[in-house]
Amino acid sequence: MEETIFTPALEGMKHVKSEQGDMLTKPFLDLCKLILPVIDKFGAAMALVKSDIGGNITRLENKYLSDPAQFDHLYSMVRVGIQAKTTKASSSCANGLLWLTRAMDFLVELFRNLVQHPDWPMSQACTDSYNKTLKKWHGWLASSSFKIAMKLAPHRKKFMDVIGGTGDVNADIENFCTTFSPLLEENHKFLASLGLDDLKAS
């Protein structure tokens, strides 16, 4: 079977929701983990992003593992935080889900740029997607770190060859962006309904 580095994630997306249409915790976090190997291919340029994503996955996963039956649905752990009045804390599950979703927004936008703008160098594709997604939530320090990291972005053709595998990488990227975006949008809507969608970083 022809595969690209996106194949496992595309498969994982089929299991993220319950039959009732609820977002399930473990399948969603597993899906985010399947995107980490893609980030690895960026090398040092995405080290900060990968570390941030990994940390937020671990935080949410630890909460889930503390009571898998109670936290089977992704939003249940945020609701528990609301009752405990801990949602605004930087270590809260609400904060973890918010920043995980934002990081995934950035990656979706980046992959979309790579397909839609074949003439753009990698640094331009990265910077454009950063400006559209994460920049408004980042303070000066985080923005500066990102700009420095982008100087380490890999050469575009080399990157596309590495992630392409034996399949049609452009088709898989399109499929990935189209399928993943509505899930991320759902997370934003849920967090916004609780007034938790506007937290900024330093």
C-alpha positions as CSV (number, residue, x, y, z in Angstrom):
1,M,0.0,0.0,0.0
2,E,1.3,3.5,-0.9
3,E,1.9,5.5,2.2
4,T,3.1,8.9,3.2
5,I,4.1,10.1,6.7
6,F,0.5,11.4,7.1
7,T,-1.1,7.9,6.5
8,P,-1.3,6.9,10.2
9,A,-2.8,10.3,11.2
10,L,-5.4,10.1,8.5
11,E,-6.3,6.7,9.8
12,G,-6.4,8.0,13.4
13,M,-8.9,10.7,12.5
14,K,-11.6,8.2,11.8
15,H,-11.7,7.2,15.4
16,V,-11.6,10.6,17.1
17,K,-15.4,10.9,17.6
18,S,-17.8,8.6,19.4
19,E,-21.0,7.4,17.6
20,Q,-22.8,10.3,19.3
21,G,-20.3,12.8,17.8
22,D,-18.4,13.5,21.0
23,M,-14.6,14.1,20.8
24,L,-12.9,11.2,22.6
25,T,-9.8,11.9,24.7
26,K,-7.5,9.1,23.9
27,P,-8.1,8.9,20.1
28,F,-7.6,12.7,19.9
29,L,-4.4,12.7,21.9
30,D,-3.1,9.7,19.9
31,L,-3.9,11.5,16.7
32,C,-1.8,14.5,17.9
33,K,1.0,12.1,18.8
34,L,0.9,10.7,15.2
35,I,1.8,14.2,14.0
36,L,5.0,14.4,16.0
37,P,7.0,12.3,13.5
38,V,6.0,14.8,10.8
39,I,7.3,17.7,13.0
40,D,10.6,15.7,13.5
41,K,11.3,16.1,9.8
42,F,11.6,19.8,10.2
43,G,14.6,19.2,12.5
44,A,15.8,22.0,14.8
45,A,13.4,24.6,13.4
46,M,10.4,23.0,15.1
47,A,12.1,21.8,18.3
48,L,10.2,24.4,20.3
49,V,6.9,23.6,18.7
50,K,7.4,19.8,19.2
51,S,8.4,20.3,22.9
52,D,5.3,22.5,23.5
53,I,3.0,19.9,21.7
54,G,4.5,17.0,23.6
55,G,4.2,18.8,26.9
56,N,0.5,19.5,26.4
57,I,-0.3,16.0,25.2
58,T,1.4,14.6,28.3
59,R,-0.5,17.0,30.6
60,L,-3.9,16.0,29.1
61,E,-2.9,12.3,28.9
62,N,-2.0,12.2,32.6
63,K,-5.3,13.7,33.5
64,Y,-7.1,11.1,31.3
65,L,-5.1,8.2,32.9
66,S,-6.0,9.4,36.4
67,D,-9.6,8.3,35.6
68,P,-10.2,7.0,32.0
69,A,-13.9,6.4,32.6
70,Q,-14.5,9.9,33.8
71,F,-12.3,11.6,31.2
72,D,-13.3,9.5,28.2
73,H,-14.6,12.6,26.5
74,L,-12.0,15.3,25.8
75,Y,-14.0,18.2,27.1
76,S,-14.9,16.5,30.4
77,M,-11.4,17.3,31.9
78,V,-11.9,21.0,31.1
79,R,-15.3,21.0,32.7
80,V,-13.9,19.4,35.9
81,G,-11.4,22.3,35.9
82,I,-14.2,24.8,35.7
83,Q,-15.9,23.3,38.7
84,A,-12.6,23.5,40.6
85,K,-12.0,27.0,39.3
86,T,-8.5,26.1,38.0
87,T,-9.1,26.7,34.2
88,K,-7.0,29.9,34.1
89,A,-4.0,28.3,35.7
90,S,-1.1,27.7,33.2
91,S,-1.0,24.0,34.2
92,S,-4.7,23.5,33.7
93,C,-6.2,21.1,31.1
94,A,-8.1,24.0,29.5
95,N,-4.7,25.7,28.9
96,G,-3.2,22.5,27.7
97,L,-6.0,21.8,25.2
98,L,-6.0,25.5,24.0
99,W,-2.3,25.5,23.2
100,L,-2.3,22.1,21.7
101,T,-5.1,23.1,19.4
102,R,-3.3,26.4,18.5
103,A,-0.1,24.5,17.7
104,M,-2.1,22.1,15.5
105,D,-3.7,25.2,13.8
106,F,-0.2,26.4,12.9
107,L,0.8,23.0,11.4
108,V,-2.4,22.7,9.4
109,E,-1.9,26.2,8.0
110,L,1.8,25.4,7.3
111,F,0.9,22.2,5.4
112,R,-1.8,24.0,3.5
113,N,0.7,26.7,2.4
114,L,3.1,24.0,1.2
115,V,0.4,22.6,-1.1
116,Q,-1.1,25.9,-2.2
117,H,2.1,27.8,-2.7
118,P,4.6,25.5,-4.4
119,D,6.9,28.4,-5.2
120,W,7.3,29.5,-1.5
121,P,10.5,28.6,0.3
122,M,9.9,26.8,3.6
123,S,10.7,29.9,5.7
124,Q,8.0,31.9,4.0
125,A,5.4,29.0,4.4
126,C,6.3,28.8,8.1
127,T,6.3,32.5,8.7
128,D,3.0,33.1,6.9
129,S,1.2,30.3,8.9
130,Y,2.8,31.6,12.1
131,N,1.4,35.1,11.4
132,K,-2.0,33.7,10.7
133,T,-2.2,31.5,13.8
134,L,0.1,31.7,16.8
135,K,1.6,35.2,16.5
136,K,-1.4,37.1,18.0
137,W,-1.2,34.9,21.1
138,H,2.6,35.2,21.5
139,G,4.4,37.9,23.4
140,W,7.7,39.4,22.3
141,L,9.8,36.6,23.7
142,A,7.9,33.7,22.0
143,S,7.8,35.6,18.7
144,S,11.5,36.3,18.8
145,S,12.3,32.6,19.5
146,F,10.1,31.6,16.6
147,K,11.9,34.0,14.2
148,I,15.3,32.6,15.2
149,A,14.1,29.0,14.8
150,M,12.8,29.7,11.3
151,K,16.3,30.4,10.1
152,L,16.9,26.6,10.7
153,A,14.0,25.5,8.5
154,P,14.9,22.7,6.1
155,H,15.0,23.1,2.3
156,R,11.5,22.7,1.0
157,K,12.2,20.1,-1.7
158,K,14.2,18.0,0.7
159,F,11.5,18.2,3.3
160,M,8.7,17.2,0.8
161,D,10.8,14.3,-0.4
162,V,11.3,13.0,3.1
163,I,7.6,13.2,4.1
164,G,6.4,11.9,0.8
165,G,7.1,8.2,1.2
166,T,5.6,6.1,-1.6
167,G,2.2,7.9,-1.7
168,D,0.8,11.2,-3.1
169,V,1.9,13.6,-0.4
170,N,0.0,16.6,-1.7
171,A,-3.3,14.6,-1.7
172,D,-2.6,13.4,1.8
173,I,-1.8,16.9,3.0
174,E,-5.0,18.2,1.5
175,N,-7.0,15.4,3.1
176,F,-5.2,16.0,6.5
177,C,-6.0,19.7,6.5
178,T,-9.6,19.3,5.4
179,T,-10.3,16.6,8.0
180,F,-8.4,18.0,10.9
181,S,-9.5,21.6,10.7
182,P,-13.1,21.0,11.7
183,L,-11.9,19.1,14.8
184,L,-9.7,22.0,15.8
185,E,-12.5,24.4,15.2
186,E,-14.7,22.4,17.5
187,N,-12.1,22.7,20.2
188,H,-12.0,26.5,19.8
189,K,-15.8,26.8,19.8
190,F,-16.0,24.8,23.0
191,L,-13.2,26.8,24.8
192,A,-14.7,30.1,23.5
193,S,-18.1,29.2,24.9
194,L,-16.4,29.1,28.3
195,G,-14.4,32.3,27.8
196,L,-11.2,30.3,27.6
197,D,-10.1,31.0,24.0
198,D,-8.1,34.2,24.5
199,L,-5.2,33.2,26.8
200,K,-1.9,34.7,25.7
201,A,1.7,33.5,26.2
202,S,4.5,35.7,27.5
